[in-house]
Amino acid sequence: MSSKQGKISGVPKFSSFKPKLETTQAQGESKSEETKQPVEHSVSEKRERHRSARDTSHHADSTRHLKLSERPSPRESDKNDLFVYDTRGDPLVWRYGGINRRDVPNYRRYGSGRILGVDGYMRIDQTGSREEFFMVGPRESRSLFSSDRKTLLAKGGHYKSQPIRIRREKSQVVTESEDFVPLKPSRKRKRDNDESGDSLSGDEPSYRSIHGKSKKHEHSDSDIDYASDASAGQGDWEVDDPVRLKSVELSRRVRDHAEDIGAWLELVDLQDTLLQVNVQDGRRPTAAEVKSFADIKLSMLQQAYSHSAIDLQQEKLQLRIMQEGSKIWDLKTLSKRWDEALEKHGASFELWRAYASFRQTRLSAFQYEEIRELYVKRLRQLETIVSAKESQLDRLRIYDEMIYVFLRATRFISDAGYRERATAAWQATLEMTFARPEALENTEMKVPSSFQDFWESEVPRMGEESAQGWAAFERNNGVQEPPEPRPSEATRFPSTRDGYRAWEIIERQRAQAAINPARTLDDGIEDDPFRVVMFADIHDMLLYLTTEAIPGVQRQLLDAFLIFCQLPPTLCPTGIPQDMLRDDFLICSPAKLLNTEISPDPGSEEQTKKPPELSHDYQQMNITTEVLFSLPHWFKILKNIRDDIPKCQYQWISTTLKQLVRVFGVRELGPYYLAFESVNQPGNEKKTAKALLKQDSTNVSLYVGYSMLEWARGNKDVARNTLAAATGLTAILTHEKASLGIVAAWMELEDCNLPRSILQLCALSDETSSATPILEISAASTTQILRARQFLSSNRDYLLSSGDAANAVIYAEGLALLEYLTRQSNKEPSSGSQGDIWSAISSISTCSDELVFRGLADSPPHERLLQSAARLLYYHARQGPFRPGFLREQLTKYINLFPRNTIFLDLFAWREARLSIDDRVRSILDKVVLTKSNDCVSSRVFAIRYEARAGNVHSTQAAFEHALESEACKNHPGLWMAYIRFCHERKELRSKAKSVFYRALQCCPWSKEVFMEAFATLVRDMDSSELKSVYNTLSEKGLRVHVEMEEFVEKWRREQKERDKARR
């Protein structure tokens, strides 16, 4: 047979010719001669039979079956090293956000990224480790909906495209008798032999064209590897694709009803979904794709704004316009647009907050005094607005905004290095709020002149020993002795020879000594004029509230104070404090930076048996007595901060809490202060609790907290007696007695005494019973159990129908606990120390569904109920056998309802540690927790910790990158510093530490601690010129410097030389 006869022609000669499946060159070369002969024979035979039209269809089918039988199996093709069958893809690409660059051969693009045949407004450029497609030119910011048709949808990653042929469906014929036009092709089978031979099946690919056979990668980018042909169509839209149908529906709505702003916003939000659909293989969108979709959304928002007539709608749209515009516009254009937006909507709080973030995070334009003036101006503007409001509800809303602005301002001042001024501002505000003289005339929102006299007298202030308050100062007519002068702390000189490192150590010592404001007679203040805070230094930024407003906002103010002290807030489960918890400018931890130590063997049996981490930084949960006064086997919201912050700062925080509770009578802070002291100064719980109970004898939370502390220390009889004494009080409510009984039942359950726990719950339905006879009864009777079940369920249902969800949850918790101890459904495994977890969770689910039905799905009582269910699940799991699938199912429901709750996340990750290959934790993080609407600092920190524990160095680095690219964390100084140290401590990432540092400066130019990383972590990786440049930038931006660096370094080096000479 000739060589020409051995080749198969790529040009079809008859309309009935069917396409054949390709075989790769490697497979063809690996076939034996015996395998080739049948193929050649079939080809020649087919050519001969082409002359017969009668046998055409039958022969095409037989030929296709023969070719399929000759195709080598994947197992055989694996023997060839040139080709690999990969039907699953590489999950590491999804985990790390890209392919391994080491697998791509080195190459260099000719023409500096320019594209051949284009005018020059398109090019391929390098962004980090990824090559991306960009469009440049003067019309870059034009909308896709404008007349500029050159604006394209730039994509950094391309789909694998295939040439297609559009065929005319001859069977789809519309007759005059039909009153409709079909939108889909008819599926009737064609019976004409000629038509069947000319048509191709829609499910079979066609490789025929005038150019011959289509190569596998003929239409793909040479820089991108594709796993298999099966994934080629993942990005293609079907006709019935729900996302596209939704887009079409919304587009029709906004076209027909342009005034429907809700539809416009839905259409804008849908673009994020379209962007995710547009990406393949789980990779994250590139910068070019994000920019292109931002251009689309910006055009939609501008059209919606032109059709809006309500101020609130315009403010919301304007905020979205600025958010999307920041991804497209340059700094000059963005600043101009911000000025125009504030001129139109200057009273909008959300717009101002976004503008303040914009001004504070631009390194090139940042100046400390300008940002401080921005906060002061806003405070004065809000004072004017609240004076004009007549509605009490509107006034309280403005007061909440004032508290937020004040907290944001003091946090900014403290981060910039002026800590004593921030502390002084809080001292003055707390004095004017909780120690205000009763006879003070309060006609306007202006600080009285008498307070200036109090401040300038330098008597002890809030948080200082022997402080009596402003009211006592007025009662005594200003007669009060100032405190004794404080001596200066001795400087501890470091032993290092590096002058820059020595300067960093001395600078930190001076900064820690300057946290609290000094007096004019204190030692060591001559060289630092900022140490003494005069009234003129803080008078323009003080928060002064009217007397009538204090009862309505004092809880919010106290929570803001706790956030400033880097402690978790506890008094307001809703409102502005919860918004503060999601603000990356405010949330920080007093402890050391994140513990990102990589687990040596994350899949080992020892690692899977470890309990979850019950106490760590950046937690978020509903703060109840169970987490405030935690038993040994449950989560704790408070940590010991005494050793993590300077001594003077801890003393000021502890003394302030004590004085607010003991001296100024803030009863709400009593349980919090008791928990704080028990964590930081263990051993004084009894003394502190007695003093607090003597002052507030009906505070049930104090009794519960003290009994939990004694139980945790092993004093179980003291704990039982404390609860019994509280239950016997006549002044407490019925709901409070029920909560005391549930706490007592939990204590007995933790002690594995199930019969006594049942008795504690049964005692709730008997008003005449007390705790004493419970100890004498061996077991509860069936009648008592039925009575208790009826009592708990009826009270739960009645309170739910009355709208009192907070108290209804108390009885729901008790009922779930009773079901766990008394039911026997045998649907889940259990042992002698366990109960019926299925019945208990069923009871919880019934109440949860009712809360969701009543519109309370995201309410604090609902979160509290689910936390109690999680506690019961965790108890059951650590006491004996259990089914992991049941635990996973329940926690998944809880996470979907409260994705920011770290209790649910920690427990979910704890049971998934040994099944990390399934990536269930990463999946729920990406789909639920880290979405745009749910993203927050605590969730990002959890993701980083999880990767450090279950992943490796590179997956942890990817978690850092994703967190710092998100809107929720991109301006968080603590995360940036943790990332710098993480890279510096790993040999494979140390070269990136410096670049991460410069990125941190761009995002956090107000944080002095970020600047100081150059002299602490990176001092050996940066030369003198770089360190001097960092210091000069620090000084030029107006941040606080205690010691001049250049003079200190020169003097230090000179002294080191003199010491070396003396030793010789």
LINBEL-V577550 format. One record per residue. PHI is phi in whole degrees, 0 to 359 (999 if undefined). BURIAL is I if it has 9 or more other ideal C-beta (glycine too) atoms within 8 Angstrom, else O. Layout:
phi:PHI burial:BURIAL
phi:PHI burial:BURIAL
This chain:
phi:999 burial:O
phi:287 burial:O
phi:292 burial:O
phi:292 burial:O
phi:290 burial:O
phi:286 burial:O
phi:265 burial:O
phi:260 burial:O
phi:293 burial:O
phi:268 burial:O
phi:253 burial:O
phi:289 burial:O
phi:255 burial:O
phi:229 burial:O
phi:291 burial:O
phi:271 burial:I
phi:290 burial:I
phi:267 burial:O
phi:289 burial:I
phi:252 burial:O
phi:286 burial:O
phi:282 burial:O
phi:234 burial:O
phi:290 burial:I
phi:297 burial:O
phi:294 burial:I
phi:290 burial:I
phi:294 burial:O
phi:289 burial:O
phi:277 burial:I
phi:285 burial:I
phi:277 burial:O
phi:295 burial:O
phi:293 burial:O
phi:285 burial:I
phi:288 burial:I
phi:299 burial:O
phi:300 burial:I
phi:293 burial:I
phi:296 burial:I
phi:297 burial:O
phi:293 burial:I
phi:291 burial:I
phi:295 burial:I
phi:298 burial:O
phi:294 burial:I
phi:296 burial:O
phi:293 burial:O
phi:277 burial:I
phi:297 burial:I
phi:288 burial:O
phi:262 burial:O
phi:288 burial:O
phi:291 burial:O
phi:260 burial:O
phi:295 burial:I
phi:296 burial:I
phi:296 burial:O
phi:292 burial:I
phi:297 burial:I
phi:294 burial:I
phi:294 burial:O
phi:296 burial:I
phi:296 burial:I
phi:294 burial:O
phi:294 burial:I
phi:294 burial:I
phi:295 burial:O
phi:291 burial:O
phi:271 burial:I
phi:290 burial:I
phi:293 burial:I
phi:285 burial:O
phi:302 burial:O
phi:295 burial:O
phi:286 burial:O
phi:290 burial:I
phi:293 burial:O
phi:292 burial:O
phi:270 burial:I
phi:285 burial:O
phi:281 burial:O
phi:230 burial:O
phi:229 burial:O
phi:270 burial:O
phi:236 burial:O
phi:268 burial:O
phi:252 burial:O
phi:85 burial:I
phi:261 burial:O
phi:294 burial:O
phi:292 burial:O
phi:296 burial:I
phi:291 burial:I
phi:290 burial:I
phi:262 burial:I
phi:85 burial:I
phi:177 burial:O
phi:279 burial:O
phi:287 burial:O
phi:294 burial:O
phi:288 burial:O
phi:279 burial:O
phi:263 burial:I
phi:300 burial:O
phi:295 burial:O
phi:207 burial:O
phi:225 burial:O
phi:281 burial:O
phi:271 burial:O
phi:94 burial:O
phi:57 burial:O
phi:88 burial:I
phi:292 burial:O
phi:252 burial:O
phi:294 burial:O
phi:89 burial:O
phi:245 burial:O
phi:297 burial:O
phi:128 burial:O
phi:271 burial:I
phi:235 burial:I
phi:203 burial:I
phi:251 burial:I
phi:234 burial:O
phi:266 burial:O
phi:237 burial:O
phi:67 burial:O
phi:260 burial:O
phi:234 burial:I
phi:270 burial:O
phi:231 burial:I
phi:268 burial:I
phi:236 burial:I
phi:240 burial:I
phi:236 burial:O
phi:139 burial:O
phi:291 burial:O
phi:255 burial:I
phi:295 burial:O
phi:272 burial:O
phi:290 burial:O
phi:282 burial:I
phi:293 burial:I
phi:267 burial:O
phi:276 burial:O
phi:282 burial:O
phi:282 burial:O
phi:280 burial:O
phi:281 burial:O
phi:291 burial:I
phi:243 burial:O
phi:274 burial:O
phi:284 burial:I
phi:230 burial:I
phi:280 burial:I
phi:241 burial:I
phi:249 burial:O
phi:282 burial:I
phi:279 burial:I
phi:265 burial:O
phi:229 burial:O
phi:292 burial:O
phi:237 burial:O
phi:238 burial:O
phi:275 burial:O
phi:255 burial:O
phi:280 burial:O
phi:276 burial:O
phi:289 burial:O
phi:285 burial:O
phi:269 burial:O
phi:240 burial:O
phi:263 burial:O
phi:267 burial:O
phi:290 burial:O
phi:283 burial:O
phi:275 burial:O
phi:256 burial:O
phi:210 burial:O
phi:244 burial:O
phi:293 burial:O
phi:268 burial:O
phi:241 burial:O
phi:294 burial:O
phi:291 burial:O
phi:260 burial:O
phi:291 burial:O
phi:286 burial:O
phi:276 burial:I
phi:263 burial:O
phi:286 burial:O
phi:298 burial:O
phi:293 burial:O
phi:291 burial:I
phi:292 burial:I
phi:286 burial:I
phi:274 burial:O
phi:265 burial:O
phi:243 burial:O
phi:293 burial:O
phi:292 burial:O
phi:269 burial:O
phi:256 burial:O
phi:286 burial:O
phi:249 burial:O
phi:250 burial:O
phi:270 burial:O
phi:200 burial:O
phi:289 burial:O
phi:268 burial:O
phi:92 burial:O
phi:289 burial:O
phi:278 burial:I
phi:286 burial:O
phi:296 burial:O
phi:242 burial:O
phi:292 burial:O
phi:248 burial:O
phi:240 burial:I
phi:287 burial:O
phi:292 burial:O
phi:271 burial:O
phi:240 burial:O
phi:266 burial:O
phi:248 burial:I
phi:288 burial:I
phi:200 burial:I
phi:292 burial:O
phi:293 burial:O
phi:265 burial:I
phi:293 burial:I
phi:256 burial:O
phi:294 burial:O
phi:271 burial:O
phi:282 burial:O
phi:268 burial:O
phi:272 burial:O
phi:296 burial:O
phi:260 burial:O
phi:295 burial:O
phi:296 burial:O
phi:293 burial:I
phi:292 burial:I
phi:298 burial:I
phi:295 burial:I
phi:298 burial:I
phi:296 burial:O
phi:297 burial:O
phi:292 burial:I
phi:299 burial:I
phi:293 burial:O
phi:296 burial:I
phi:288 burial:I
phi:284 burial:O
phi:278 burial:O
phi:228 burial:O
phi:294 burial:O
phi:278 burial:O
phi:280 burial:I
phi:291 burial:I
phi:298 burial:O
phi:293 burial:I
phi:300 burial:I
phi:293 burial:I
phi:297 burial:I
phi:294 burial:I
phi:294 burial:I
phi:294 burial:O
phi:294 burial:I
phi:296 burial:I
phi:295 burial:I
phi:295 burial:I
phi:297 burial:I
phi:295 burial:I
phi:292 burial:O
phi:294 burial:I
phi:285 burial:I
phi:256 burial:I
phi:251 burial:I
phi:58 burial:I
phi:72 burial:O
phi:285 burial:I
phi:271 burial:O
phi:299 burial:I
phi:281 burial:I
phi:296 burial:O
phi:294 burial:I
phi:293 burial:I
phi:298 burial:I
phi:294 burial:I
phi:293 burial:I
phi:291 burial:I
phi:295 burial:I
phi:297 burial:I
phi:295 burial:I
phi:297 burial:I
phi:297 burial:I
phi:296 burial:I
phi:297 burial:I
phi:296 burial:I
phi:294 burial:I
phi:293 burial:I
phi:296 burial:I
phi:297 burial:I
phi:292 burial:O
phi:256 burial:I
phi:271 burial:I
phi:234 burial:O
phi:262 burial:O
phi:299 burial:O
phi:297 burial:O
phi:294 burial:I
phi:295 burial:I
phi:295 burial:I
phi:295 burial:I
phi:292 burial:I
phi:296 burial:I
phi:297 burial:I
phi:295 burial:I
phi:298 burial:I
phi:291 burial:I
phi:294 burial:I
phi:285 burial:I
phi:294 burial:I
phi:295 burial:I
phi:275 burial:O
phi:241 burial:I
phi:285 burial:I
phi:278 burial:O
phi:297 burial:I
phi:294 burial:O
phi:295 burial:I
phi:295 burial:I
phi:297 burial:I
phi:296 burial:O
phi:295 burial:I
phi:296 burial:I
phi:298 burial:O
phi:292 burial:O
phi:294 burial:I
phi:289 burial:I
phi:292 burial:O
phi:278 burial:O
phi:232 burial:I
phi:292 burial:O
phi:274 burial:O
phi:289 burial:I
phi:288 burial:O
phi:296 burial:I
phi:295 burial:I
phi:296 burial:I
phi:297 burial:I
phi:294 burial:I
phi:293 burial:I
phi:298 burial:I
phi:295 burial:I
phi:298 burial:I
phi:293 burial:I
phi:281 burial:I
phi:250 burial:I
phi:254 burial:I
phi:300 burial:I
phi:294 burial:O
phi:249 burial:O
phi:283 burial:I
phi:216 burial:O
phi:302 burial:I
phi:295 burial:O
phi:293 burial:I
phi:290 burial:I
phi:299 burial:I
phi:295 burial:O
phi:298 burial:I
phi:292 burial:I
phi:298 burial:I
phi:298 burial:O
phi:293 burial:I
phi:300 burial:I
phi:293 burial:I
phi:294 burial:I
phi:293 burial:I
phi:298 burial:I
phi:293 burial:O
phi:293 burial:I
phi:292 burial:I
phi:291 burial:O
phi:271 burial:O
phi:279 burial:I
phi:259 burial:O
phi:286 burial:O
phi:295 burial:O
phi:295 burial:O
phi:294 burial:I
phi:293 burial:I
phi:295 burial:I
phi:296 burial:O
phi:293 burial:I
phi:297 burial:I
phi:300 burial:I
phi:295 burial:I
phi:295 burial:I
phi:297 burial:I
phi:297 burial:I
phi:298 burial:I
phi:295 burial:I
phi:296 burial:I
phi:298 burial:I
phi:294 burial:I
phi:291 burial:I
phi:295 burial:I
phi:296 burial:I
phi:296 burial:I
phi:293 burial:I
phi:294 burial:I
phi:283 burial:I
phi:110 burial:I
phi:266 burial:I
phi:293 burial:I
phi:295 burial:I
phi:287 burial:I
phi:295 burial:I
phi:297 burial:I
phi:296 burial:I
phi:297 burial:I
phi:289 burial:I
phi:302 burial:I
phi:294 burial:I
phi:294 burial:I
phi:293 burial:I
phi:298 burial:I
phi:287 burial:I
phi:264 burial:I
phi:252 burial:I
phi:238 burial:I
phi:282 burial:I
phi:298 burial:I
phi:292 burial:O
phi:276 burial:O
phi:286 burial:I
phi:281 burial:O
phi:237 burial:O
phi:256 burial:O
phi:212 burial:O
phi:274 burial:O
phi:218 burial:O
phi:296 burial:I
phi:295 burial:O
phi:293 burial:O
phi:294 burial:I
phi:290 burial:I
phi:298 burial:I
phi:296 burial:I
phi:299 burial:I
phi:292 burial:I
phi:289 burial:O
phi:288 burial:I
phi:61 burial:O
phi:287 burial:I
phi:303 burial:I
phi:250 burial:I
phi:304 burial:I
phi:96 burial:I
phi:253 burial:I
phi:299 burial:O
phi:69 burial:O
phi:286 burial:I
phi:248 burial:I
phi:102 burial:I
phi:295 burial:I
phi:297 burial:I
phi:296 burial:I
phi:297 burial:I
phi:289 burial:I
phi:294 burial:O
phi:271 burial:O
phi:56 burial:O
phi:78 burial:I
phi:266 burial:O
phi:200 burial:I
phi:283 burial:O
phi:289 burial:I
phi:291 burial:I
phi:292 burial:O
phi:300 burial:O
phi:267 burial:I
phi:287 burial:O
phi:281 burial:I
phi:281 burial:O
phi:291 burial:O
phi:282 burial:O
phi:260 burial:O
phi:284 burial:O
phi:283 burial:O
phi:263 burial:O
phi:286 burial:O
phi:268 burial:O
phi:283 burial:O
phi:294 burial:I
phi:290 burial:I
phi:294 burial:I
phi:295 burial:I
phi:296 burial:I
phi:298 burial:I
phi:293 burial:I
phi:294 burial:I
phi:297 burial:I
phi:293 burial:I
phi:299 burial:I
phi:295 burial:I
phi:293 burial:I
phi:292 burial:I
phi:283 burial:I
phi:252 burial:I
phi:287 burial:I
phi:260 burial:I
phi:294 burial:I
phi:263 burial:I
phi:258 burial:I
phi:293 burial:O
phi:264 burial:O
phi:289 burial:I
phi:280 burial:O
phi:78 burial:I
phi:255 burial:I
phi:293 burial:O
phi:272 burial:O
phi:225 burial:I
phi:291 burial:O
phi:284 burial:I
phi:293 burial:I
phi:267 burial:I
phi:261 burial:I
phi:276 burial:O
phi:296 burial:O
phi:293 burial:O
phi:284 burial:O
phi:232 burial:I
phi:295 burial:I
phi:280 burial:O
phi:239 burial:I
phi:284 burial:I
phi:259 burial:I
phi:245 burial:O
phi:255 burial:I
phi:290 burial:O
phi:299 burial:O
phi:289 burial:O
phi:272 burial:I
phi:299 burial:I
phi:301 burial:O
phi:276 burial:O
phi:233 burial:I
phi:291 burial:I
phi:292 burial:I
phi:295 burial:I
phi:294 burial:I
phi:293 burial:I
phi:296 burial:I
phi:296 burial:I
phi:296 burial:I
phi:296 burial:I
phi:295 burial:I
phi:298 burial:I
phi:279 burial:O
phi:64 burial:I
phi:241 burial:I
phi:288 burial:O
phi:284 burial:I
phi:220 burial:I
phi:270 burial:I
phi:240 burial:I
phi:287 burial:O
phi:226 burial:O
phi:91 burial:O
phi:297 burial:I
phi:298 burial:I
phi:289 burial:I
phi:293 burial:I
phi:296 burial:I
phi:293 burial:I
phi:256 burial:I
phi:262 burial:I
phi:289 burial:I
phi:281 burial:I
phi:250 burial:I
phi:278 burial:I
phi:211 burial:O
phi:245 burial:O
phi:285 burial:I
phi:280 burial:O
phi:293 burial:O
phi:294 burial:O
phi:306 burial:I
phi:276 burial:O
phi:252 burial:I
phi:291 burial:O
phi:286 burial:I
phi:291 burial:I
phi:294 burial:O
phi:217 burial:O
phi:296 burial:I
phi:263 burial:O
phi:290 burial:O
phi:294 burial:O
phi:295 burial:O
phi:292 burial:I
phi:288 burial:I
phi:274 burial:O
phi:292 burial:O
phi:288 burial:O
phi:294 burial:O
phi:285 burial:O
phi:276 burial:I
phi:213 burial:O
phi:203 burial:O
phi:282 burial:O
phi:58 burial:I
phi:267 burial:I
phi:216 burial:I
phi:196 burial:I
phi:282 burial:I
phi:277 burial:I
phi:244 burial:O
phi:295 burial:I
phi:293 burial:I
phi:263 burial:I
phi:280 burial:I
phi:244 burial:I
phi:276 burial:I
phi:284 burial:I
phi:301 burial:O
phi:247 burial:I
phi:210 burial:I
phi:290 burial:I
phi:236 burial:I
phi:270 burial:I
phi:257 burial:I
phi:239 burial:I
phi:286 burial:O
phi:253 burial:I
phi:297 burial:O
phi:266 burial:O
phi:259 burial:O
phi:234 burial:O
phi:302 burial:O
phi:299 burial:O
phi:293 burial:I
phi:291 burial:I
phi:296 burial:I
phi:298 burial:O
phi:293 burial:I
phi:295 burial:I
phi:296 burial:I
phi:292 burial:I
phi:296 burial:I
phi:300 burial:I
phi:297 burial:I
phi:290 burial:I
phi:299 burial:I
phi:276 burial:I
phi:276 burial:O
phi:265 burial:I
phi:257 burial:I
phi:70 burial:O
phi:274 burial:I
phi:293 burial:O
phi:298 burial:O
phi:271 burial:I
phi:301 burial:I
phi:300 burial:I
phi:295 burial:I
phi:294 burial:I
phi:297 burial:I
phi:294 burial:I
phi:298 burial:I
phi:291 burial:I
phi:293 burial:I
phi:279 burial:I
phi:267 burial:I
phi:226 burial:O
phi:296 burial:O
phi:112 burial:O
phi:256 burial:I
phi:298 burial:I
phi:297 burial:O
phi:296 burial:O
phi:294 burial:I
phi:296 burial:I
phi:297 burial:O
phi:295 burial:I
phi:288 burial:I
phi:290 burial:I
phi:293 burial:O
phi:280 burial:I
phi:222 burial:I
phi:282 burial:O
phi:251 burial:O
phi:278 burial:I
phi:296 burial:I
phi:298 burial:I
phi:293 burial:I
phi:297 burial:I
phi:297 burial:I
phi:296 burial:I
phi:294 burial:I
phi:296 burial:I
phi:294 burial:I
phi:296 burial:I
phi:291 burial:I
phi:295 burial:I
phi:295 burial:I
phi:277 burial:O
phi:98 burial:O
phi:271 burial:O
phi:288 burial:I
phi:294 burial:O
phi:297 burial:I
phi:296 burial:I
phi:296 burial:I
phi:294 burial:O
phi:296 burial:I
phi:293 burial:I
phi:296 burial:I
phi:295 burial:I
phi:292 burial:I
phi:294 burial:I
phi:282 burial:O
phi:290 burial:I
phi:274 burial:O
phi:275 burial:O
phi:272 burial:I
phi:278 burial:O
phi:296 burial:O
phi:296 burial:O
phi:291 burial:I
phi:295 burial:I
phi:296 burial:I
phi:295 burial:I
phi:295 burial:I
phi:295 burial:I
phi:292 burial:I
phi:299 burial:I
phi:297 burial:I
phi:295 burial:I
phi:295 burial:I
phi:298 burial:I
phi:293 burial:I
phi:294 burial:I
phi:296 burial:I
phi:273 burial:O
phi:60 burial:O
phi:254 burial:O
phi:292 burial:I
phi:299 burial:I
phi:290 burial:I
phi:296 burial:I
phi:296 burial:I
phi:297 burial:I
phi:297 burial:I
phi:285 burial:I
phi:293 burial:I
phi:293 burial:I
phi:293 burial:I
phi:274 burial:I
phi:248 burial:I
phi:292 burial:O
phi:273 burial:O
phi:282 burial:O
phi:222 burial:I
phi:286 burial:I
phi:292 burial:O
phi:293 burial:O
phi:299 burial:I
phi:290 burial:O
phi:267 burial:O
phi:265 burial:O
phi:279 burial:O
phi:207 burial:O
phi:277 burial:I
phi:277 burial:O
phi:296 burial:O
phi:297 burial:O
phi:296 burial:I
phi:294 burial:I
phi:295 burial:O
phi:296 burial:I
phi:294 burial:I
phi:296 burial:I
phi:294 burial:I
phi:297 burial:I
phi:289 burial:I
phi:291 burial:I
phi:293 burial:O
phi:294 burial:I
phi:298 burial:I
phi:292 burial:O
phi:295 burial:O
phi:291 burial:I
phi:295 burial:I
phi:292 burial:O
phi:275 burial:O
phi:88 burial:O
phi:264 burial:O
phi:290 burial:I
phi:299 burial:O
phi:279 burial:I
phi:297 burial:I
phi:296 burial:I
phi:301 burial:I
phi:289 burial:I
phi:295 burial:I
phi:296 burial:I
phi:296 burial:I
phi:294 burial:I
phi:297 burial:I
phi:293 burial:I
phi:294 burial:I
phi:297 burial:I
phi:297 burial:I
phi:273 burial:I
phi:243 burial:I
phi:279 burial:I
phi:215 burial:O
phi:278 burial:O
phi:59 burial:O
phi:266 burial:O
phi:227 burial:I
phi:295 burial:O
phi:203 burial:I
phi:232 burial:O
phi:294 burial:O
phi:267 burial:O
phi:242 burial:I
phi:242 burial:I
phi:265 burial:I
phi:290 burial:I
phi:294 burial:I
phi:294 burial:I
phi:296 burial:I
phi:291 burial:I
phi:297 burial:I
phi:295 burial:I
phi:297 burial:I
phi:295 burial:O
phi:298 burial:O
phi:292 burial:I
phi:296 burial:I
phi:297 burial:O
phi:293 burial:I
phi:294 burial:I
phi:296 burial:I
phi:297 burial:O
phi:272 burial:O
phi:80 burial:O
phi:246 burial:I
phi:296 burial:O
phi:253 burial:O
phi:277 burial:I
phi:302 burial:I
phi:300 burial:I
phi:295 burial:I
phi:297 burial:I
phi:297 burial:I
phi:299 burial:I
phi:289 burial:I
phi:294 burial:I
phi:293 burial:I
phi:294 burial:I
phi:296 burial:I
phi:295 burial:I
phi:293 burial:I
phi:297 burial:I
phi:293 burial:I
phi:299 burial:I
phi:297 burial:I
phi:290 burial:I
phi:266 burial:O
phi:264 burial:I
phi:176 burial:I
phi:292 burial:O
phi:200 burial:I
phi:259 burial:O
phi:300 burial:O
phi:297 burial:O
phi:293 burial:I
phi:299 burial:I
phi:296 burial:I
phi:297 burial:O
phi:291 burial:I
phi:293 burial:I
phi:297 burial:I
phi:298 burial:O
phi:294 burial:I
phi:292 burial:I
phi:295 burial:O
phi:278 burial:I
phi:227 burial:I
phi:290 burial:I
phi:267 burial:I
phi:286 burial:I
phi:284 burial:I
phi:297 burial:I
phi:296 burial:I
phi:294 burial:I
phi:295 burial:I
phi:292 burial:I
phi:296 burial:I
phi:290 burial:I
phi:298 burial:I
phi:277 burial:I
phi:266 burial:I
phi:297 burial:I
phi:277 burial:O
phi:241 burial:O
phi:295 burial:I
phi:295 burial:O
phi:280 burial:O
phi:57 burial:I
phi:292 burial:I
phi:293 burial:I
phi:297 burial:O
phi:295 burial:O
phi:288 burial:I
phi:294 burial:I
phi:289 burial:O
phi:273 burial:O
phi:236 burial:I
phi:284 burial:I
phi:263 burial:I
phi:288 burial:I
phi:299 burial:O
phi:283 burial:O
phi:250 burial:I
phi:295 burial:I
phi:201 burial:I
phi:296 burial:I
phi:297 burial:I
phi:291 burial:I
phi:294 burial:I
phi:296 burial:I
phi:299 burial:I
phi:299 burial:I
phi:293 burial:I
phi:296 burial:I
phi:294 burial:I
phi:295 burial:I
phi:293 burial:I
phi:271 burial:I
phi:253 burial:I
phi:252 burial:I
phi:221 burial:O
phi:298 burial:I
phi:285 burial:O
phi:291 burial:I
phi:293 burial:I
phi:298 burial:I
phi:297 burial:I
phi:296 burial:I
phi:299 burial:I
phi:298 burial:I
phi:296 burial:I
phi:294 burial:I
phi:280 burial:I
phi:270 burial:O
phi:281 burial:I
phi:293 burial:O
phi:283 burial:I
phi:227 burial:I
phi:293 burial:I
phi:242 burial:I
phi:263 burial:I
phi:300 burial:I
phi:297 burial:I
phi:292 burial:I
phi:296 burial:I
phi:294 burial:I
phi:296 burial:I
phi:292 burial:I
phi:299 burial:I
phi:289 burial:I
phi:298 burial:I
phi:293 burial:I
phi:290 burial:I
phi:277 burial:O
phi:254 burial:I
phi:300 burial:O
phi:286 burial:O
phi:245 burial:I
phi:298 burial:I
phi:292 burial:O
phi:269 burial:O
phi:298 burial:I
phi:293 burial:I
phi:295 burial:O
phi:296 burial:I
phi:298 burial:I
phi:292 burial:O
phi:295 burial:I
phi:296 burial:I
phi:297 burial:I
phi:293 burial:O
phi:269 burial:I
phi:229 burial:I
phi:287 burial:I
phi:269 burial:I
phi:269 burial:I
phi:293 burial:I
phi:298 burial:I
phi:293 burial:I
phi:299 burial:I
phi:290 burial:I
phi:298 burial:I
phi:295 burial:I
phi:264 burial:I
phi:251 burial:I
phi:282 burial:I
phi:254 burial:I
phi:296 burial:I
phi:270 burial:O
phi:262 burial:O
phi:240 burial:I
phi:276 burial:O
phi:297 burial:O
phi:296 burial:O
phi:292 burial:I
phi:295 burial:I
phi:294 burial:I
phi:296 burial:O
phi:297 burial:I
phi:294 burial:I
phi:296 burial:O
phi:296 burial:I
phi:302 burial:I
phi:286 burial:I
phi:295 burial:O
phi:282 burial:I
phi:89 burial:O
phi:284 burial:I
phi:285 burial:I
phi:231 burial:I
phi:271 burial:O
phi:232 burial:I
phi:293 burial:O
phi:289 burial:I
phi:298 burial:O
phi:295 burial:O
phi:294 burial:I
phi:296 burial:I
phi:297 burial:I
phi:292 burial:O
phi:296 burial:I
phi:295 burial:I
phi:295 burial:O
phi:292 burial:O
phi:295 burial:I
phi:295 burial:O
phi:295 burial:O
phi:293 burial:O
phi:295 burial:O
phi:294 burial:O
phi:294 burial:O
phi:290 burial:O
phi:287 burial:O
